């Protein structure tokens, strides 16, 4: 996992979040302008590929950096393929969030919980793809109760191991990402 001091991790998280918030803020502002002016178009946001942008009018809820995380693959037919199972700790604007099987996200601050399904993906060479997920269930009130969409951005690592394996064995592969949570247009 990460081998860095806690203060350094906080600085790196803050810098990463600032970049994401600056970009997503531009998306929110430009989307609002597009809604007010029917002929306006949403300008390209450099960190969010067009294929995985949330719907126009979506409002930013928060952004979170993976502080430690793995994607776990199970060997079937002699290879590690198929869907992976995430296990990650996120730190961001709403405190700490646990990301796990489902896929699910749970606030460690207030217990609010969401599950989501993949809506679209954008491939990245040498790493797991960036995603747009649509929330399909909510539980509890708090930081995550208004979230309708999730982006997984700036991914690194997490790719299934290559080569042969013994059926039933698992491999946990470290990964990094930034998760951005969005509320639906009011």
N, C-alpha and C positions, 0 to 999 in steps of 0.2 A: 504494500500500500504506500501511502505517502510517508516519506521520511523527512519531516520538516517540523520545526517548532510551532507551537500553538500561535504565538504572535505573528510569525511569518505566514502561517496558513490564513489567519484573519486578514492580513494585508492582501494576499493573493486573492482571496474570496471577494474582498471589497473592490479590488481592481476589476476582476471579472464581472461582478455584478454591475459596476458602473458602466462598463461597455455594453452589456446587455440592456440595461435600463435606458441608456442613451438611444440605442437602436430601436427598442420596442416603443419608447416614447415617441420617436419619429413616426413609427407605424401608426400608433394611436392618433397622433395629431393629423397625419396625412389622411387616415381613414375618415376622421371627423370632417375634414375638408372635402373629401370625396362625397360624403353623404349630403353635405350642405350644397354642393355644386354638382349636379348630375353629370356634367361633361368632364369633371376632373377625374384623373386616374391616380391610383395609389402608386407613388414612386417606389422603386425597388429598395428594399431594406437589405443592406449588405449581409446581415447575419441570419436572415430567414429566407430560405429558398421559396420561390413562388408556390411550388407544389405543396408546401407544408405551412403556409400562412393560415392563421385562424380567420374565420369569416370577418368581413368588413364590419367595423363598429365594435369589435371585441375590445374589452377594457383590460388593461394590465392589472393583475392582482398581486403578483410577486415573482421574484426570480431567485433561484437556489443553485448553488454549486455542489457537485458531488464531492464530499470530503474523503470518503472511502466507499468503494463500490466494486461489485463483481457481477458478471453475467455467468451463470452456471449452465453448462451444456451437459446433456446425457448422451452417451454413446448408444447408437442403434444401427444395426447393419454394419458394424465395424468402423463407423465414422461418427464424429460429433457434428450433428446437423440439427436443423429444426429450430423451434423456438427456445430461447434461453429464459432462465429465471433470474430476475434482478434481486439484488440485496445491496442496499446502499443507504448511506447517511448523507443527508443534504443539509446545508446551512445557507440561510438567506434572509430575505426581508421580513419573513414571519417567524423567524426562529429556526428550530431544527425540525426536519421532516424525515420520517423513515419510509423508504421505498422498498417494496417487496412483492412477492408473488401475487398475481392477480391480472394485470399489474395494479398495485394499490399504493397509495400515499397516505401517511397518517401524521398529523401534526403532533409533535411531542409536547407542545405547549398546552393545547386544549383538547386533544383527542379526536378532532374532526378527521374524517376518513373519506377518501374517494377511491373509486375504481374506474378504469377507463379501457377503451379498446382503440387499437391503431386505426386511424382514418387514412393517413397517407405517409409516405416516406420519401426521403431524399438521400440517395447513396453518397457515401464519402469513401474515397480510396483508403484502404488499410485500416478501417475502423468500422464500428457499427453505424448504421444509418441514422440520420437525423429524422425525427418523427413529428407528426401532428397526431394527438390522441384526443378522442372525444369522451368526456366523462359520462359514465352510464349509471353510477350510483353515488349517493351521498349518505353519510351517517354522522350525526352530531353537529353541533353548531360551533363555529369558530373560523379560523384562518382559511380553511379550505371549503367551507360550505357554499360559496358562490361561484366556485370554479366550474367552467363548462368545457374548456379546452386546455391542453398541455402541449408545449413544444419541448422536445429533447434536442438541444443544440450543442454545437462545438464539441462533438463527441471525440473521444480518443480511446483506443484499445477496445477490449470487449469482444473481439472476433473469435469464433470457434476455432479450437486448435486443429491444425492440418494433420494428415496422416491417419494411420489406422489406430483402433482402440478396441478394448474388450467391451462387448455389449453390457449395458447396465452401469458402467463406470461413469463418474461425473468429473468435470473439470471446471473450476471456478477461475474465470479470467478477469483480471482487474480492468476497470474502465473509468473514464471521466466524462463529465457532461455538465451542461447547464440546463436546468429545467425552468421553463417560464410558464406561469399559470395565468389563464385568461378567464374573465367573466364574459358571458354572452351580452350582446347588444341589449340595452335596457328597453 
